[in-house]
Amino acid sequence: MKYIFTLIGFFNFSSAFSQANVSHQNLYWTRYYNQLALNKTWIWHNEIDMRRFLGSNTLHHVIFHSHIHYKINPNFDIALGLTYSQQSPQFPDATNRLVVPEIRPFQEIIQSQSLGKRVILSHRFRLDERFFRKNDGVNLLEGTDFNFRFRYRPQLLINLSKLDNKTPLNLKIADELMVNFGGEILYNHFDQNRVYVGLEKVLHKNLSIEMGYLHWYQQRNSGKEFFDRNILRLTVLHRMKLKND
């Protein structure tokens, strides 16, 4: 139980900013996540994530992730990746529809451990190097802005089915804290906090469907304004092997 309280503690940390100017929004995300096992130690991950505002169905963000993982042992792997994203306006009724691209190399470490037969606790540590296209809020300009971002995400995976079930139902509880540093960061060293609860149903050994709720609390560039977002997320997870064992 202490791990659950740790997750709640991170959530309370982000809520401490709630006395500031906060914009409340509702969104939905749809994601396709492919994992291609090249062999027993190398796995290539690719994700496409479409993010839209509820109600207006206005596009908010499109993200593509590609990362290669090397499994050092069953409980520890490292990864290198690259993200490309297109950030649309932060408000669905914005009259200026400027889309700002970002290129983001990243590195991560994932460590996991079993807490009994049904529970797995994992820790993900990620470092982003973020390159944003310069802009004046109306037009894209030449050059890029840059900053680092450190991310830490503890996650619990709880098997809710019988242990011998080949298509289990899994509960996921996660919390991710993101902190900016370097570059032109002046105010928003705290970037955001994401708390997630979801259910993953394994339909086949190669295919899963996951539906969850994500609470996203994010600081804006001014340092005095925040976004408080409620998000429904649907994920299709597709696992593949380059060749059968």
Order of alpha helices (4+ residues) and beta strands (2+ residues): alpha-beta-beta-beta-beta-beta-beta-beta-beta-beta-beta-beta
